[in-house]
Amino acid sequence: MSAQPQMPAGLPVKSPDCFFIGGKWEKPAGKGTLDVISPVTEQVVMTFPEASPADVDKAVAAARKAFDTGRGRACRRRSAARCCSRWRSS
């Protein structure tokens, strides 16, 4: 679709072909792509996969799991504890 994009120093930029979901690279469920177009030259500078509803569902499920079982859970407890202590002291 487009030539390999180049950084100003002439180093090639690799267009992503996967999504980083749940700590690992996942191939997209669909075949669609989106182009990034330079506002200066109006040329395609990068093409990347378009997320399908299945990709979004997978990413949301991974985020929910990370929030419920990871550091997010501790943050919620600390926030709740702070709110409760403020409520008790007022």
N, C-alpha and C positions, 0 to 999 in steps of 0.2 A: 504494500500500500504506500509506504513512504521509505525514503532512504534512511539509513541509520542516523539518528540525530547526533550532532556533534556539540560538545561543550566549547566555549570560547578558546580554550587551550588546545583544541583539536582532539581531546580524549573522547572516545565514543561513550554514549549513554545507553544503557541497556533498558529497553522498554519492559516493564513488568508483564509477566504472563500468568501470574497467580495472585491469590489473595492470602494475606497472613491472618489466619483464623485459628484461635485456640492454641497459639504457640507453635503452629506449623504452617508451611506453605500448602495451600489447597488449590487445585485446578478449578477454574470456574465451571459452573454447571452448564452455562449457555455458551453460545458461539459468538455473541455480539461483541463489538469493540467500540471504543470511543476515541476520538482524535483530540489531541491537544494542539491548538493552532496558535502560532506566534502572532501577537497583535502587531508586531513590527513588520514582519515579512508576509503574514497571512499564509504561511506554509505550515504543513503538518510537522510538528517537531517530535511528537511521541504518540504512540497508539497503545492503549491498555485495555484489558478486558472490561466489559460492561457487566456489572453485578446483576444476576437474575434474582427473582424473589427467593429461590432456594438458597442462593449464596447469602442473601441478607438474613434469612431465617437461621442459617448455620452460624453466622457471625453474632447475631443477637443471642442465640442459645449459648454460645461460648462465653460471651460477655456476662450473661446472667449467671452462668456457672462460676465464673471467676469472681463475680461480685458476691455471690452467696457463700462460696467456700474459701475465698482468698482474703486478701488484705481489706477488701471492701467491707467484709463482715465485722472486722475489728474496728474499722472507722465508724461504722454505724453504731456500734456499742459505745465507743468513746463519745460520739456526738450525743447519743441519748443520755449518757451519764452526765455530760455537761449541762444539757437542757434540764434534766431532773434536778441537779444540784442548784442551778439558777432559780428554778421554780420554787424549790424548798426555801431558799434564802430570801425570797421576796415576800 
